[in-house]
Amino acid sequence: MNLYSTNNKDLKVSIREGILKSLPADKGLYMPENIPQLEKDFIESIENYSFQEIAFKVAQNFFSNSIDSDTLGTITEDAINFHAPLIKVENNISILELFHGPTLAFKDFGARFMARIMNHYWKNENKKLNILVATSGDTGGAVAAGFSGMENINVTILYPKGKVSNLQEAQLTKWGGNIIALEVEGNFDDCQSLVKEAFIDPEINKKLNLSSANSINIARLIPQTFYYFEAFKQNKSKSKTSFVVPSGNFGNLTAGILAKKMGLPIHKMIAATNANDVFSKYIKQGKYKPTKAISTLSNAMDIGNPSNFARIMDIYSSTWNDVKNNILSYSFNDQDTISQIIQTHKEHGYVLDPHTAVGYLAARNYLKSHEENLILLSTAHPVKFAKEMKPHISFTIPYPAKIEEELNLVGHKQEISSNYSDFKAYLLTHLT
Ligand SMILES: *Cc1c(COP(=O)(O)O)cnc(C)c1O
């Protein structure tokens, strides 16, 4: 399988190169040269396959000429080692819980799979691969959990001091070993600037082999297609099925479009957004106007210029009509979100996190004018956002036992200033 850049279809690289590089030099995004078609037989008899077998079947279509089938089997088994149950909450709305991985958010699927693929591609090189990540909280934890213990790869995570939750900090700092957590005296933008500057610093690039575990790496998107198939398997309703996806950078939604193109009978994709509604506006008006993000309760979706928009344009040849025939989009504010969390708890005893609540609102809205079966992707466990939810709700959110333990671990971290010279000195003295 080769990949091309969305900015230039003639610029092709092998899937190995595309994954290790993350982004093409022309600032486009990598896309598979052709979207594989899965056999009809497989989709029709999907009940007979375990989640791990489904993951392997789908992955083979992308990796069979660069990773042997035994190795790929081990990679998918290790990466997809937790389940994604489909829970019926009310008539026509079922929730696919994607938060049973180590950091309680769907990003574990992408991060665990990408880590194992990169490790395989890199393990025989005689130099370390050094991954740098700036995080506002969630992505760093999933990446750390994904790469922990890999011999030939170091991960350096930069996070803003005092601006991540206790749980997030525990998930960044509990590892040690090949995972280095740097607590930066500054905000998320400072962390991101430090990483960006390191990537273009000739002295650093001469000594260290840098890479990124960026969310737009195609190796994070591919495993996100697996659970659309898994949801379909568990779906008992044989009526028309559409998916609702709480969206920020639209990676999760793009994975759903890929699953549909691979042959899964998905009727519509429904993008749920918070007050950051550039995509909803695009669907309504045909004009795409990126803006600055605004802060909301569902903060992992506070994105003013969704990075995967370029992939969606590529898939539908930038034709607005095709996009809106396949994707609907609705946007909701924080007040709506809180009301939905309270209502779903009261009516069904089910606790939604703020991101999933935005999705729930979109599902209800869609069902007002459609008679259909909806599957809503739940992107995070509510306990991850307990602090944000607490002022608005009167019930408590139980902590899973493994989280209680995590919070009591002593972390490994190093404080640094937001001056680039300090960060550079740290990298040059601590990494090889
Ligand atoms: C990252 C994230 C999202 C947004 O997913 P995209 O693929 O960027 O659209 C939604 N909810 C949660 C909890 C997330 O962490």
The ligand as an SDF file (V2000), in Angstrom:
LIG
                    3D

 15 15  0  0  0  0  0  0  0  0999 V2000
  -10.1730   13.7720   20.7060 C   0  0  0  0  0  0  0  0  0  0  0  0
  -11.5400   13.7080   21.2750 C   0  0  0  0  0  0  0  0  0  0  0  0
  -12.6980   13.9990   20.4990 C   0  0  0  0  0  0  0  0  0  0  0  0
  -12.6060   14.4950   19.0760 C   0  0  0  0  0  0  0  0  0  0  0  0
  -12.2130   13.4960   18.1860 O   0  0  0  0  0  0  0  0  0  0  0  0
  -11.7370   13.8560   16.7000 P   0  0  0  0  0  0  0  0  0  0  0  0
  -11.3120   12.5910   16.0890 O   0  0  0  0  0  0  0  0  0  0  0  0
  -10.6330   14.8660   16.8570 O   0  0  0  0  0  0  0  0  0  0  0  0
  -12.9280   14.4800   16.0180 O   0  0  0  0  0  0  0  0  0  0  0  0
  -13.9370   13.8360   21.0820 C   0  0  0  0  0  0  0  0  0  0  0  0
  -14.0660   13.4530   22.3680 N   0  0  0  0  0  0  0  0  0  0  0  0
  -12.9950   13.1770   23.1470 C   0  0  0  0  0  0  0  0  0  0  0  0
  -13.2060   12.7570   24.5530 C   0  0  0  0  0  0  0  0  0  0  0  0
  -11.6970   13.2830   22.6240 C   0  0  0  0  0  0  0  0  0  0  0  0
  -10.6320   13.0230   23.4130 O   0  0  0  0  0  0  0  0  0  0  0  0
  1  2  1  0
  2  3  1  0
  2 14  2  0
  3  4  1  0
  3 10  2  0
  4  5  1  0
  5  6  1  0
  6  7  2  0
  6  8  1  0
  6  9  1  0
 10 11  1  0
 11 12  2  0
 12 13  1  0
 12 14  1  0
 14 15  1  0
M  END
$$$$
